[in-house]
Amino acid sequence: MSAAPRKEPAALETEVREKIHLEILKRTGAYHANDHVLLPSGQHTTEYIEKTLVTTEPSFTEGLGAVIAKHFAQWPVDVVLSTGPGALILSHCVARAHPSRPIVVYGMKGLAGGKRRVTLPVEFQRLMRERTKVLLVEDLVSSGTTLNLLIDLVEQLGAQVVGVGCLWRRTSVEVNGKPVFSLVSRDFPTYSAEDCPLCRKGVPLNEEFVRRRAHRRPSSVQESKT
Ligand SMILES: [Zn+2]
């Protein structure tokens, strides 16, 4: 009998936990796996996540938020800070489940001179002072830029980042040496069309997500001028 490599119980637990969380994200319609997807960059991949759909099921979001809160339960937290609508919904759920009963504040994302910027509304500034303990919450972390901006913002105010909790993190992302807890840590393999193993196998290319972006307009209504 050949001995299969045994996984450590902790690694196994992480793997099982990730599978459960992926299954939850799949049920929201946000996560697509085992596919052959065209990305906006022109690269091909096997997996795709639609960020806006991640927090559409309140009971799922509450459950996932509670897992993040439990991870940081031993740390006292005064404020949960996030930016962006999805992350804000999740941060409410994290704060609600954390034993310190932290308050929830959010930064506003914007662009300045082509560079990303995060601004904290004036009304929130008195809530983040010296020694305020801040837990950052993000839904999906792909480049880490937003989180690093949030960290700078907190430190500029003299407050302290106790950690970062997120639903999904690309494994390669580093976040300024802060403790990061993610429910799923995963990198999608991406391929150029020439090197794509799925193209070589003749698997049809799913262009839906790119087409949807290019051809569909968001629904909107406008107040009449009269
Ligand atoms: Zn391909």
Boltz pocket constraint, residues with backbone or C-beta under 6 A from the ligand:
constraints:
  - pocket:
      binder: B
      contacts: [[A, 36], [A, 44], [A, 192], [A, 193], [A, 196], [A, 197], [A, 198], [A, 199], [A, 200], [A, 203], [A, 205]]
      max_distance: 6.0
